[in-house]
Amino acid sequence: MWGIIRQRIVSRGGNPAAILNRSLERIPVLPAVYASRSYSSAAKEMTVRDALNSALDEEMSADPKVFIMGEEVGEYQGAYKISKGLLDKYGPDRVRDTPITEAGFAGIGVGAAYYGLKPVVEFMTFNFSMQAIDHIINSAAKSNYMSAGQISVPIVFRGPNGAAAGVGAQHSQCYAAWFGSCPGLKVLAPYSSEDARGLLKAAIRDPDPVVFLENELLYGESFPVSAEALDSSFCLPIGKAKIEREGKDVTITAFSKMVGYALQAAEILAKEGLSAEVINLRSIRPLDRSTINASVRKTNRLVTLEEGFPQHGVGAEICASILEESFEYLDAPVERIAGADVPMPYAANLERMAVPQVEDIVRAAKRACHRSVPIAATA
């Protein structure tokens, strides 16, 4: 694909970089539509879908090199309406519908990033990113290292990740651990609207390839968003976790949809006299080990939570970090909660059993705190 792009540009005469620069100069720079708005100091409610849409809009407005591409992102306004309104505003050159060929448009996106553009590539689901994994891992993640820093690849791969509801084994997998194990990638997993907005802006502005793992079931959920987060300059740091709820008895780490489950569990535990600290990881790679270790050194107990497979998972990496850096602070064995080690069942009752539930978190936290759990409850 890189060779084809080069041949086409060279065949039109002149230096490829110069031609690219002239093309970019013809793209109009639109004003930042959100910058002039004024907001009250009170928090507003915003859905995760709208948070992602506004982040894309503002970054495309601020930087003419940013463009989005993927299946149904344009005329259909996005399979999940994340790109709603952007085709009308920015035109088909910057909101590009593609055929159903993830390997093809992911490769085109990487080639565009080589030339200095900033593609945001949408996968309708990250399960389909397996078709494009060679471009993500071998072309995007490794090029900066293999070129001795001469080639930057400022590209974002985004879309829904993990289990949805009733979509079977081939559409329900969590890829946080897959991509989190690869040097050269940054991997983000937002939970709230503020996470989604601030982290997507950070991902687009970053000079390296970023895998941005959303969750389909969170798109329609509303969260309070601060006035600061609504500012067009707002951006969250990559690699920094957020303590969603402070506590002193047990630490619970989670990311994406599982953060909400952890917070529900913490409410239940509080009624029984246990104070749980909930950490929203936000960033899978780099992982905020210092925040996690500091929390465990305070609470002396750890429960890790994720919906992916247990073997070689994100929770396993966190456990290793605690054992290496904070083992002497532990007062109980680490509890690790993950999805069942099976392909996702299609039947609704089996699907529920295959992913972590709030009651699983409550039982694990009680075990870590040496509270008795009835045998019937653990069966």
Residue frames relative to the residue before (quaternion, step in Angstrom):
aa qw qx qy qz dx dy dz
M 1.0000 0.0000 0.0000 0.0000 0.00 0.00 0.00
W 0.6238 0.5383 -0.3278 0.4622 3.58 1.01 -0.85
G 0.6686 0.5072 -0.3023 0.4520 3.57 0.95 -0.89
I 0.6354 0.5330 -0.3287 0.4518 3.58 1.00 -0.81
I 0.6452 0.5176 -0.3182 0.4632 3.57 0.95 -0.93
R 0.6638 0.5080 -0.3064 0.4554 3.59 0.89 -0.96
Q 0.6597 0.5205 -0.3180 0.4389 3.58 0.90 -0.93
R 0.6751 0.5064 -0.3019 0.4435 3.57 0.92 -0.90
I 0.6676 0.4888 -0.3101 0.4682 3.56 0.99 -0.80
V 0.6754 0.4983 -0.2992 0.4539 3.56 0.89 -0.95
S 0.6410 0.5549 -0.3303 0.4148 3.58 1.01 -0.82
R 0.6576 0.4976 -0.3109 0.4724 3.57 1.21 -0.41
G 0.5874 -0.6138 0.3463 0.3979 3.56 1.30 0.09
G 0.7737 0.3661 -0.2574 0.4484 3.53 -1.13 0.66
N 0.6667 -0.4990 0.3963 0.3866 3.45 -1.43 0.07
P 0.5210 -0.6627 0.4264 0.3279 3.64 -0.80 0.93
A 0.6717 0.4992 -0.3148 0.4478 3.59 0.86 -0.88
A 0.6497 0.5166 -0.3200 0.4567 3.57 0.99 -0.82
I 0.6404 0.5159 -0.3252 0.4668 3.56 1.00 -0.84
L 0.6410 0.5240 -0.3232 0.4584 3.56 0.97 -0.85
N 0.6566 0.5125 -0.3119 0.4571 3.57 0.94 -0.88
R 0.6481 0.5057 -0.3267 0.4664 3.59 0.99 -0.80
S 0.6304 0.5306 -0.3327 0.4587 3.57 1.06 -0.74
L 0.6631 0.5097 -0.3075 0.4537 3.56 0.96 -0.86
E 0.6248 0.5558 -0.3399 0.4304 3.57 1.06 -0.72
R 0.6584 0.5137 -0.3114 0.4535 3.58 1.18 -0.56
I 0.5740 0.5721 -0.3910 0.4364 3.60 1.24 -0.24
P 0.3983 -0.7378 0.4815 0.2553 3.64 -0.61 1.03
V 0.3297 -0.7076 0.5887 0.2097 3.54 -1.08 0.77
L 0.2087 -0.8118 0.5376 0.0922 3.55 -0.43 1.23
P 0.5485 -0.6248 0.4311 0.3506 3.61 -1.04 0.62
A 0.5246 -0.6194 0.4786 0.3348 3.55 -1.15 0.61
V 0.3130 -0.8174 0.4545 0.1653 3.55 -0.23 1.30
Y 0.6987 0.4773 -0.2832 0.4514 3.56 1.11 -0.55
A 0.5468 0.6683 -0.3929 0.3163 3.56 1.17 -0.52
S 0.7185 0.4691 -0.2632 0.4411 3.60 1.01 -0.78
R 0.5352 0.6369 -0.4164 0.3668 3.59 1.19 -0.19
S 0.2400 -0.7440 0.6010 0.1664 3.54 -1.15 0.58
Y 0.1364 -0.7989 0.5844 0.0413 3.54 -0.98 0.88
S 0.4966 -0.6236 0.5048 0.3311 3.53 -1.18 0.57
S 0.6182 -0.5648 0.3935 0.3795 3.55 -1.22 0.39
A 0.5759 0.5827 -0.3837 0.4261 3.59 1.20 -0.45
A 0.5369 -0.6392 0.4486 0.3191 3.57 -1.10 0.75
K 0.2967 -0.7258 0.5951 0.1764 3.55 -1.13 0.77
E 0.4197 -0.6540 0.5529 0.3009 3.54 -1.31 0.26
M 0.0592 0.7842 -0.6142 0.0656 3.57 -0.99 0.85
T 0.4179 -0.6843 0.5278 0.2803 3.57 -1.00 0.75
V 0.6190 -0.5284 0.4222 0.3991 3.55 -1.24 0.40
R 0.6048 0.5621 -0.3494 0.4429 3.59 1.05 -0.76
D 0.7005 0.4569 -0.2732 0.4752 3.58 0.84 -0.96
A 0.6099 0.5538 -0.3521 0.4442 3.58 1.09 -0.66
L 0.6665 0.4841 -0.2964 0.4833 3.57 0.95 -0.85
N 0.6471 0.5302 -0.3130 0.4497 3.58 0.97 -0.88
S 0.6827 0.4822 -0.2923 0.4647 3.58 0.90 -0.91
A 0.6224 0.5350 -0.3440 0.4561 3.60 1.06 -0.71
L 0.6498 0.5035 -0.3121 0.4762 3.59 0.95 -0.87
D 0.6491 0.5360 -0.3115 0.4408 3.56 0.91 -0.96
E 0.7082 0.4704 -0.2712 0.4512 3.57 0.79 -1.01
E 0.6774 0.4802 -0.3052 0.4662 3.59 0.95 -0.78
M 0.6340 0.5018 -0.3348 0.4839 3.60 1.08 -0.63
S 0.6400 0.5206 -0.3182 0.4670 3.57 1.09 -0.70
A 0.7124 0.4743 -0.2552 0.4498 3.56 0.97 -0.88
D 0.8077 0.1694 -0.0515 0.5623 3.60 1.07 -0.72
P 0.3311 -0.7826 0.4920 0.1892 3.63 -0.40 1.17
K 0.5849 0.5815 -0.3796 0.4190 3.60 1.22 -0.17
V 0.5891 0.5740 -0.3678 0.4338 3.59 1.24 -0.32
F 0.1422 0.7652 -0.6232 0.0769 3.58 -0.93 0.88
I 0.3101 -0.7497 0.5549 0.1840 3.56 -1.20 0.48
M 0.0041 -0.7940 0.6076 -0.0188 3.54 -1.14 0.64
G 0.3611 0.7118 -0.5483 0.2495 3.55 -1.16 0.61
E 0.6784 -0.4820 0.3631 0.4192 3.53 -1.32 0.02
E 0.8745 0.0189 -0.0605 0.4809 3.56 -0.87 1.10
V 0.3698 0.7417 -0.4940 0.2631 3.64 1.13 0.46
G 0.7239 0.4681 -0.2377 0.4475 3.59 1.16 -0.57
E 0.8155 0.2811 -0.1556 0.4815 3.56 -0.07 -1.31
Y 0.7169 0.4173 -0.2410 0.5038 3.60 1.01 -0.78
Q 0.4083 -0.7504 0.4238 0.3012 3.60 1.36 -0.14
G 0.6993 -0.4486 0.2507 0.4969 3.56 1.21 0.53
A 0.5482 -0.6276 0.4403 0.3343 3.55 -0.97 0.85
Y 0.7708 0.2333 -0.1329 0.5777 3.58 1.15 -0.65
K 0.5244 -0.6824 0.3692 0.3508 3.58 1.32 0.47
I 0.3033 0.7502 -0.5287 0.2564 3.60 1.10 0.61
S 0.7511 0.3620 -0.2036 0.5132 3.61 1.04 -0.72
K 0.2366 0.8094 -0.5086 0.1738 3.60 1.19 0.44
G 0.8375 0.2150 -0.1760 0.4706 3.56 -0.91 0.97
L 0.5772 0.6357 -0.3753 0.3490 3.59 1.18 -0.36
L 0.6046 0.5503 -0.3663 0.4444 3.60 1.07 -0.62
D 0.6614 0.5014 -0.3091 0.4643 3.59 0.90 -0.87
K 0.7106 0.4752 -0.2615 0.4482 3.57 1.00 -0.80
Y 0.8241 0.2587 -0.1016 0.4935 3.58 0.86 -0.92
G 0.4927 -0.7023 0.4081 0.3121 3.59 1.23 -0.15
P 0.6709 -0.5530 0.3324 0.3654 3.58 -1.26 0.42
D 0.5662 0.5892 -0.4069 0.4084 3.64 1.16 -0.27
R 0.7767 0.3153 -0.1690 0.5185 3.59 1.11 -0.62
V 0.7085 0.2620 -0.2305 0.6134 3.58 1.31 -0.01
R 0.0037 0.8751 -0.4769 0.0820 3.51 0.21 1.36
D 0.2889 -0.7273 0.6019 0.1589 3.54 -0.75 1.13
T 0.1511 -0.7987 0.5792 0.0616 3.56 -0.99 0.84
P 0.5685 -0.5361 0.4709 0.4095 3.58 -1.27 0.18
I 0.5880 -0.5423 0.4447 0.4030 3.56 -1.31 0.12
T 0.4519 0.6501 -0.4710 0.3891 3.55 0.35 1.28
E 0.1932 -0.8356 0.5055 0.0949 3.56 0.28 1.29
A 0.6290 0.5309 -0.3441 0.4518 3.59 0.98 -0.76
G 0.6680 0.5164 -0.3023 0.4425 3.57 1.01 -0.78
F 0.7733 0.3633 -0.2355 0.4633 3.60 0.60 -1.04
A 0.5696 0.5480 -0.4045 0.4600 3.62 1.16 -0.33
G 0.6483 0.5128 -0.3113 0.4689 3.58 1.04 -0.78
I 0.6318 0.5142 -0.3289 0.4779 3.58 1.01 -0.78
G 0.6409 0.5345 -0.3188 0.4494 3.57 1.01 -0.82
V 0.6510 0.5004 -0.3155 0.4757 3.58 0.94 -0.85
G 0.6480 0.5179 -0.3177 0.4593 3.60 0.97 -0.84
A 0.6423 0.5116 -0.3187 0.4734 3.58 1.03 -0.78
A 0.6413 0.5166 -0.3218 0.4671 3.58 1.05 -0.76
Y 0.5801 0.5685 -0.3671 0.4533 3.60 1.09 -0.66
Y 0.7231 0.4382 -0.2325 0.4807 3.58 1.02 -0.80
G 0.6649 -0.5540 0.2984 0.4024 3.60 1.23 0.17
L 0.5150 0.5996 -0.4432 0.4229 3.58 1.24 0.08
K 0.3365 -0.7401 0.5505 0.1895 3.59 -1.29 0.28
P 0.0741 -0.8400 0.5372 0.0181 3.58 0.25 1.25
V 0.1431 -0.7139 0.6740 0.1249 3.52 -1.25 0.62
V 0.1300 -0.8252 0.5495 0.0146 3.55 -0.25 1.34
E 0.1745 -0.7962 0.5726 0.0880 3.58 -0.70 1.07
F 0.1716 -0.7198 0.6628 0.1145 3.51 -1.05 0.91
M 0.5092 -0.6571 0.4521 0.3233 3.58 -0.84 0.92
T 0.7303 -0.1043 0.0139 0.6750 3.53 1.33 -0.45
F 0.5443 -0.6406 0.4188 0.3434 3.59 -1.01 0.69
N 0.4781 0.6369 -0.4529 0.4009 3.57 1.21 -0.13
F 0.6692 0.4913 -0.2950 0.4731 3.59 1.12 -0.67
S 0.5189 0.6411 -0.4255 0.3726 3.60 1.21 -0.22
M 0.5030 0.6396 -0.4334 0.3875 3.60 1.21 -0.25
Q 0.5982 0.5550 -0.3636 0.4494 3.60 1.15 -0.55
A 0.7698 0.3553 -0.1585 0.5061 3.58 1.15 -0.66
I 0.3637 0.7909 -0.4575 0.1813 3.59 1.23 0.06
D 0.5786 0.5740 -0.3910 0.4276 3.62 1.10 -0.50
H 0.6705 0.4806 -0.2968 0.4810 3.59 0.98 -0.82
I 0.6576 0.5130 -0.3191 0.4501 3.59 0.97 -0.81
I 0.7632 0.3861 -0.1980 0.4788 3.57 0.79 -1.04
N 0.7934 0.3513 -0.1877 0.4603 3.58 0.60 -1.12
S 0.7343 0.4031 -0.2434 0.4890 3.61 0.98 -0.74
A 0.7597 0.3835 -0.2209 0.4764 3.60 0.74 -1.02
A 0.7498 0.4533 -0.2511 0.4114 3.58 0.59 -1.14
K 0.7836 0.3935 -0.1802 0.4457 3.60 0.96 -0.82
S 0.5125 0.6996 -0.4068 0.2871 3.59 1.20 -0.37
N 0.6317 0.5343 -0.3496 0.4395 3.59 0.95 -0.77
Y 0.6744 0.4818 -0.2895 0.4788 3.59 0.94 -0.88
M 0.7215 0.4672 -0.2632 0.4381 3.57 0.80 -0.99
S 0.6862 0.4293 -0.2798 0.5163 3.59 1.25 -0.35
A 0.4444 -0.7025 0.4410 0.3384 3.59 1.29 0.21
G 0.7353 -0.4503 0.2232 0.4547 3.54 0.98 0.91
Q 0.5079 0.6745 -0.4175 0.3359 3.59 1.23 0.03
I 0.7553 0.2989 -0.1757 0.5562 3.60 1.17 -0.53
S 0.1351 -0.7539 0.6390 0.0705 3.54 -0.83 1.05
V 0.1799 -0.7821 0.5903 0.0870 3.56 -1.09 0.69
P 0.0117 -0.8406 0.5410 -0.0233 3.62 0.29 1.24
I 0.3030 0.7550 -0.5115 0.2766 3.57 0.32 1.27
V 0.1915 -0.7542 0.6167 0.1190 3.56 -1.17 0.65
F 0.1377 -0.7392 0.6544 0.0797 3.54 -0.99 0.94
R 0.0803 0.8267 -0.5479 0.0992 3.60 -0.43 1.16
G 0.3180 0.7244 -0.5757 0.2067 3.53 -1.34 0.43
P 0.6679 -0.5071 0.3566 0.4118 3.59 -1.27 0.14
N 0.1203 -0.7874 0.6045 0.0086 3.54 -1.01 0.95
G 0.7793 0.3641 -0.2487 0.4453 3.56 -1.19 0.52
A 0.7462 -0.4166 0.2947 0.4276 3.52 -1.37 -0.12
A 0.1950 -0.7251 0.6444 0.1446 3.53 -1.19 0.69
A 0.5818 -0.5452 0.4025 0.4497 3.62 -0.37 -1.15
G 0.8753 0.0034 -0.0256 0.4828 3.55 -0.73 1.11
V 0.5243 0.6460 -0.4170 0.3659 3.60 1.04 0.64
G 0.5588 -0.6778 0.3604 0.3137 3.58 1.24 0.30
A 0.7547 -0.4552 0.2667 0.3901 3.52 -1.37 0.24
Q 0.7113 0.4835 -0.2753 0.4295 3.60 0.97 -0.79
H 0.7435 0.3508 -0.2089 0.5295 3.61 1.25 -0.13
S 0.6619 0.5496 -0.2745 0.4295 3.60 1.21 0.24
Q 0.5066 0.7049 -0.3967 0.2984 3.59 1.21 0.03
C 0.3359 -0.7081 0.5842 0.2108 3.54 -1.18 0.68
Y 0.1937 -0.8236 0.5292 0.0641 3.57 -0.73 1.12
A 0.3070 0.7797 -0.5010 0.2162 3.60 1.21 0.30
A 0.7023 0.4512 -0.2744 0.4774 3.58 0.86 -0.92
W 0.5890 0.5799 -0.3683 0.4256 3.60 1.06 -0.73
F 0.7706 0.3535 -0.1890 0.4954 3.55 0.61 -1.16
G 0.6077 0.5833 -0.3462 0.4131 3.58 1.13 -0.59
S 0.6508 0.5225 -0.3187 0.4492 3.59 1.21 -0.38
C 0.6517 0.5628 -0.3041 0.4076 3.61 1.23 -0.25
P 0.3688 -0.7139 0.5481 0.2322 3.63 -0.66 1.04
G 0.7120 0.4256 -0.3265 0.4532 3.55 -1.03 0.81
L 0.6914 0.4024 -0.2634 0.5391 3.56 1.26 -0.37
K 0.1924 -0.6896 0.6720 0.1893 3.52 -1.34 0.40
V 0.1334 -0.8132 0.5662 0.0179 3.57 -0.85 1.00
L 0.0495 -0.8143 0.5773 -0.0342 3.56 -0.61 1.20
A 0.0602 -0.7913 0.6085 0.0014 3.56 -1.11 0.75
P 0.1458 -0.8338 0.5272 0.0740 3.62 0.00 1.24
Y 0.3010 -0.7275 0.5879 0.1857 3.53 -1.29 0.49
S 0.8178 0.2412 -0.0940 0.5141 3.58 0.51 -1.20
S 0.6916 -0.4453 0.3544 0.4448 3.57 -1.32 0.01
E 0.6437 0.5164 -0.3215 0.4644 3.57 1.01 -0.79
D 0.6011 0.5405 -0.3399 0.4806 3.57 1.08 -0.74
A 0.6911 0.5055 -0.2868 0.4297 3.55 0.75 -1.13
R 0.6908 0.4851 -0.2787 0.4581 3.55 0.88 -0.95
G 0.7338 0.4468 -0.2449 0.4493 3.57 0.74 -1.04
L 0.6947 0.4716 -0.2838 0.4631 3.58 0.97 -0.79
L 0.6338 0.5123 -0.3515 0.4607 3.62 1.02 -0.67
K 0.6192 0.5225 -0.3451 0.4739 3.59 1.01 -0.70
A 0.6512 0.5108 -0.3119 0.4666 3.57 0.96 -0.87
A 0.6479 0.5304 -0.3177 0.4449 3.57 0.98 -0.86
I 0.6744 0.4960 -0.2996 0.4577 3.59 0.90 -0.91
R 0.7028 0.4655 -0.2675 0.4667 3.59 1.01 -0.77
D 0.5701 0.6269 -0.3798 0.3711 3.59 1.19 -0.41
P 0.4629 -0.7096 0.4580 0.2694 3.62 -0.98 0.78
D 0.6976 0.4444 -0.2618 0.4973 3.60 1.27 -0.19
P 0.6279 -0.5458 0.3853 0.3993 3.60 -1.22 0.36
V 0.1105 -0.7932 0.5986 0.0134 3.54 -0.97 0.98
V 0.2145 -0.7292 0.6370 0.1286 3.55 -1.00 0.91
F 0.1107 -0.8254 0.5535 -0.0078 3.56 -0.53 1.23
L 0.1246 -0.8464 0.5177 -0.0019 3.53 -0.16 1.39
E 0.0987 -0.7982 0.5941 0.0159 3.56 -0.43 1.26
N 0.3043 -0.7301 0.5654 0.2339 3.58 -1.28 -0.14
E 0.5034 -0.6968 0.4304 0.2753 3.54 -0.71 1.13
L 0.6967 0.4896 -0.2803 0.4430 3.59 0.94 -0.84
L 0.6468 0.5100 -0.3235 0.4658 3.60 1.25 -0.22
Y 0.4737 0.7165 -0.4361 0.2683 3.61 1.15 -0.46
G 0.7651 0.3865 -0.1998 0.4747 3.59 0.90 -0.90
E 0.5340 0.6338 -0.4106 0.3802 3.60 1.25 -0.06
S 0.2998 -0.7546 0.5625 0.1558 3.56 -1.07 0.85
F 0.0607 -0.7768 0.6268 0.0068 3.52 -1.12 0.82
P 0.5313 -0.5930 0.4743 0.3756 3.60 -1.14 0.43
V 0.1091 -0.7815 0.6134 0.0328 3.55 -1.03 0.88
S 0.4173 -0.7324 0.4859 0.2310 3.57 -0.75 1.06
A 0.6411 -0.5108 0.4026 0.4074 3.56 -1.27 0.34
E 0.6064 0.5622 -0.3477 0.4420 3.58 1.06 -0.72
A 0.6876 0.4939 -0.2821 0.4514 3.57 0.94 -0.91
L 0.6490 0.5246 -0.3162 0.4513 3.59 1.18 -0.46
D 0.5240 0.6241 -0.4175 0.4020 3.57 1.25 -0.20
S 0.5479 -0.6543 0.4123 0.3189 3.58 -0.96 0.84
S 0.6616 0.5007 -0.3140 0.4615 3.61 1.17 -0.40
F 0.4415 0.7234 -0.4427 0.2929 3.60 1.29 -0.15
C 0.1191 0.7680 -0.6166 0.1257 3.53 -1.02 0.90
L 0.2741 -0.7558 0.5709 0.1662 3.59 -0.96 0.84
P 0.5085 -0.6573 0.4536 0.3219 3.60 -1.03 0.69
I 0.4063 -0.6830 0.5520 0.2525 3.55 -1.02 0.82
G 0.7812 0.3233 -0.2417 0.4762 3.57 -0.92 0.89
K 0.6564 0.4794 -0.3144 0.4904 3.58 1.25 0.22
A 0.3054 -0.7531 0.5599 0.1617 3.57 -0.75 1.10
K 0.3003 -0.7335 0.5796 0.1891 3.55 -1.33 0.28
I 0.3206 -0.7102 0.5893 0.2134 3.55 -0.93 0.88
E 0.2477 -0.8091 0.5210 0.1123 3.56 -0.28 1.29
R 0.7881 0.0157 0.0224 0.6149 3.57 1.11 -0.69
E 0.3177 -0.7594 0.5364 0.1861 3.57 -0.74 1.00
G 0.0669 0.7905 -0.6049 0.0680 3.54 -1.14 0.70
K 0.3578 -0.7657 0.5046 0.1761 3.56 -1.27 0.21
D 0.6871 0.5191 -0.2834 0.4221 3.60 1.20 -0.32
V 0.8026 -0.0446 0.0719 0.5905 3.61 1.00 -0.76
T 0.3091 -0.7312 0.5821 0.1759 3.56 -1.12 0.77
I 0.0791 -0.7682 0.6340 0.0393 3.56 -1.00 0.91
T 0.1273 -0.7869 0.6004 0.0638 3.60 -0.70 1.07
A 0.1051 0.7870 -0.5992 0.1022 3.57 -1.01 0.82
F 0.1125 -0.7732 0.6152 0.1050 3.55 -1.31 0.16
S 0.8160 0.2176 -0.2019 0.4959 3.52 -1.30 0.53
K 0.8556 -0.1032 0.0695 0.5025 3.61 -1.03 -0.77
M 0.6251 0.5788 -0.3421 0.3964 3.58 1.06 -0.67
V 0.5173 0.6187 -0.4290 0.4070 3.62 1.21 -0.29
G 0.6423 0.5237 -0.3184 0.4602 3.58 0.99 -0.81
Y 0.6407 0.5130 -0.3192 0.4738 3.57 1.02 -0.77
A 0.6455 0.5238 -0.3175 0.4563 3.57 1.01 -0.85
L 0.6549 0.5053 -0.3148 0.4654 3.59 1.00 -0.78
Q 0.6218 0.5203 -0.3380 0.4779 3.59 1.06 -0.70
A 0.6489 0.5130 -0.3110 0.4681 3.56 0.96 -0.85
A 0.6372 0.5358 -0.3257 0.4480 3.59 1.00 -0.81
E 0.6169 0.5361 -0.3394 0.4656 3.59 1.08 -0.70
I 0.6621 0.4982 -0.2996 0.4729 3.58 0.94 -0.89
L 0.6605 0.5088 -0.3060 0.4596 3.57 0.93 -0.90
A 0.6201 0.5573 -0.3471 0.4294 3.60 1.01 -0.75
K 0.6424 0.5253 -0.3192 0.4577 3.59 1.06 -0.71
E 0.7121 0.4001 -0.2387 0.5253 3.56 1.26 -0.41
G 0.6452 -0.5896 0.3001 0.3821 3.56 1.25 0.45
L 0.5991 0.5417 -0.3731 0.4566 3.61 1.22 0.30
S 0.2384 -0.7824 0.5659 0.1037 3.56 -0.84 1.04
A 0.0946 -0.8236 0.5592 0.0041 3.58 -0.39 1.28
E 0.2514 -0.7321 0.6139 0.1545 3.55 -1.05 0.86
V 0.1581 -0.8068 0.5669 0.0515 3.58 -0.66 1.13
I 0.1201 -0.7933 0.5959 0.0327 3.57 -0.73 1.12
N 0.2319 -0.7347 0.6283 0.1082 3.52 -0.85 1.11
L 0.3681 -0.7829 0.4542 0.2128 3.58 -0.27 1.25
R 0.1479 -0.8234 0.5228 0.1636 3.60 1.01 -0.87
S 0.8067 0.1365 -0.0306 0.5741 3.58 0.75 -1.06
I 0.2706 -0.7680 0.5642 0.1366 3.57 -0.74 1.11
R 0.7691 -0.0347 0.0234 0.6377 3.54 1.11 -0.76
P 0.4503 -0.2879 -0.8107 0.2389 1.60 -1.09 2.24
L 0.4053 -0.7070 0.5370 0.2183 3.54 -1.16 0.71
D 0.4009 -0.7297 0.5063 0.2247 3.57 -0.87 0.97
R 0.1077 -0.8457 0.5218 0.0294 3.55 0.42 1.26
S 0.6355 0.5562 -0.3507 0.4047 3.61 0.96 -0.76
T 0.6558 0.4982 -0.3167 0.4705 3.61 0.96 -0.80
I 0.6562 0.5076 -0.3148 0.4611 3.58 0.95 -0.85
N 0.6878 0.4800 -0.2900 0.4609 3.58 0.84 -0.94
A 0.6292 0.5307 -0.3390 0.4555 3.59 1.00 -0.75
S 0.6526 0.5134 -0.3122 0.4615 3.57 1.01 -0.79
V 0.6753 0.4887 -0.2973 0.4655 3.58 0.91 -0.92
R 0.6318 0.5235 -0.3382 0.4609 3.60 1.05 -0.64
K 0.6496 0.4861 -0.3076 0.4971 3.58 1.26 -0.39
T 0.7797 0.3523 -0.1826 0.4844 3.59 0.82 -1.00
N 0.3000 -0.7975 0.4641 0.2421 3.59 1.25 -0.53
R 0.7318 0.3148 -0.2180 0.5638 3.59 1.26 0.27
L 0.1005 -0.8125 0.5738 0.0224 3.57 -1.11 0.68
V 0.0338 -0.7340 0.6780 0.0208 3.51 -1.16 0.86
T 0.1441 -0.7804 0.6021 0.0870 3.60 -0.72 1.03
L 0.1162 -0.8117 0.5724 -0.0003 3.55 -1.00 0.89
E 0.2169 0.7378 -0.6189 0.1599 3.57 -0.96 0.95
E 0.4210 -0.7126 0.4972 0.2602 3.56 -1.20 0.46
G 0.5120 0.6425 -0.4180 0.3878 3.59 1.28 0.02
F 0.7084 -0.4279 0.3336 0.4514 3.54 -1.32 -0.04
P 0.5461 -0.6568 0.4062 0.3247 3.63 -1.03 0.69
Q 0.6843 0.5001 -0.3156 0.4266 3.60 0.89 -0.84
H 0.8426 0.0352 -0.0875 0.5303 3.57 -0.86 1.08
G 0.3670 0.7711 -0.4531 0.2559 3.59 1.11 0.61
V 0.7083 -0.4133 0.3477 0.4546 3.55 -1.38 -0.04
G 0.6379 0.5328 -0.3227 0.4528 3.58 1.00 -0.80
A 0.6242 0.5385 -0.3391 0.4531 3.58 1.03 -0.73
E 0.6452 0.5121 -0.3149 0.4715 3.59 1.03 -0.79
I 0.6419 0.5122 -0.3200 0.4724 3.58 1.01 -0.79
C 0.6285 0.5322 -0.3310 0.4607 3.58 0.98 -0.82
A 0.6478 0.5159 -0.3176 0.4619 3.58 0.95 -0.88
S 0.6429 0.5287 -0.3221 0.4511 3.59 0.97 -0.85
I 0.6644 0.4965 -0.3049 0.4681 3.58 0.95 -0.87
L 0.6681 0.4985 -0.3095 0.4575 3.59 0.92 -0.84
E 0.6749 0.4923 -0.2925 0.4653 3.58 1.08 -0.68
E 0.8167 0.3034 -0.1161 0.4770 3.57 0.95 -0.88
S 0.8275 0.1881 -0.0646 0.5250 3.61 1.06 -0.61
F 0.2125 0.8275 -0.5026 0.1321 3.60 1.19 0.44
E 0.6943 0.5036 -0.2929 0.4226 3.57 0.87 -0.93
Y 0.6292 0.5382 -0.3393 0.4465 3.60 1.23 -0.21
L 0.5702 0.6290 -0.3795 0.3677 3.61 1.20 -0.37
D 0.1993 -0.7759 0.5906 0.0966 3.54 -1.00 0.94
A 0.7729 0.1596 -0.1011 0.6058 3.58 1.30 0.00
P 0.6086 -0.5368 0.4133 0.4130 3.59 -1.18 0.39
V 0.5314 -0.6111 0.4793 0.3383 3.56 -1.16 0.64
E 0.2483 -0.7430 0.6045 0.1446 3.58 -1.07 0.83
R 0.0985 -0.8056 0.5839 0.0210 3.57 -0.80 1.04
I 0.0805 -0.7914 0.6060 0.0024 3.57 -0.69 1.17
A 0.1154 0.7827 -0.6000 0.1183 3.57 -0.83 1.02
G 0.6651 -0.4510 0.3832 0.4554 3.54 -1.30 -0.08
A 0.6268 -0.5286 0.4048 0.4047 3.55 -1.26 0.35
D 0.4844 -0.6814 0.4766 0.2720 3.56 -1.10 0.74
V 0.5317 0.5678 -0.4271 0.4610 3.55 0.79 1.14
P 0.5799 -0.5173 0.4576 0.4322 3.62 -1.19 0.26
M 0.5862 -0.6178 0.3889 0.3512 3.58 -1.00 0.79
P 0.3777 -0.7201 0.5289 0.2429 3.61 -0.76 0.99
Y 0.4792 -0.6612 0.4964 0.2945 3.57 -1.24 0.46
A 0.6203 0.5591 -0.3474 0.4264 3.61 0.99 -0.80
A 0.5528 -0.6662 0.3927 0.3105 3.58 -0.83 1.03
N 0.6761 0.4947 -0.3126 0.4478 3.61 0.90 -0.83
L 0.6724 0.4675 -0.2943 0.4926 3.59 1.05 -0.71
E 0.5981 0.5627 -0.3560 0.4460 3.56 1.08 -0.69
R 0.6482 0.5165 -0.3219 0.4576 3.58 0.93 -0.85
M 0.6669 0.4980 -0.3004 0.4657 3.58 1.04 -0.75
A 0.6719 0.5330 -0.2906 0.4243 3.58 1.16 -0.53
V 0.7320 0.3343 -0.2250 0.5493 3.61 1.22 -0.28
P 0.6078 -0.5804 0.3847 0.3817 3.62 -1.07 0.63
Q 0.1719 -0.7631 0.6168 0.0880 3.54 -1.17 0.73
V 0.6925 -0.4877 0.3268 0.4193 3.57 -1.25 0.42
E 0.6583 0.5235 -0.3219 0.4346 3.58 0.93 -0.84
D 0.5883 0.5611 -0.3684 0.4510 3.61 1.14 -0.54
I 0.6590 0.5087 -0.3021 0.4644 3.58 1.00 -0.86
V 0.6386 0.5321 -0.3220 0.4532 3.56 0.97 -0.88
R 0.6723 0.4936 -0.3010 0.4623 3.59 0.88 -0.93
A 0.6611 0.5064 -0.3162 0.4544 3.60 0.93 -0.86
A 0.6515 0.5084 -0.3183 0.4644 3.59 0.96 -0.81
K 0.6408 0.5151 -0.3244 0.4678 3.57 1.01 -0.75
R 0.6340 0.5184 -0.3367 0.4646 3.58 0.98 -0.78
A 0.6581 0.5152 -0.3084 0.4543 3.56 0.95 -0.89
C 0.7263 0.4037 -0.2238 0.5093 3.56 1.12 -0.69
H 0.4749 -0.7082 0.4099 0.3239 3.57 1.33 0.34
R 0.3831 0.6597 -0.5376 0.3591 3.56 0.98 0.87
S 0.4837 -0.6825 0.4583 0.3004 3.55 -0.87 0.89
V 0.1263 -0.7619 0.6323 0.0616 3.55 -1.03 0.87
P 0.4769 -0.6834 0.4623 0.3030 3.64 -0.67 1.03
I 0.5759 -0.6128 0.4152 0.3469 3.55 -1.00 0.84
A 0.6253 0.5547 -0.3395 0.4314 3.59 0.99 -0.83
A 0.6598 0.5285 -0.3115 0.4338 3.59 1.05 -0.73
T 0.7134 0.4379 -0.2549 0.4842 3.58 1.14 -0.53
A 0.5112 0.6711 -0.4143 0.3417 3.58 1.24 -0.18
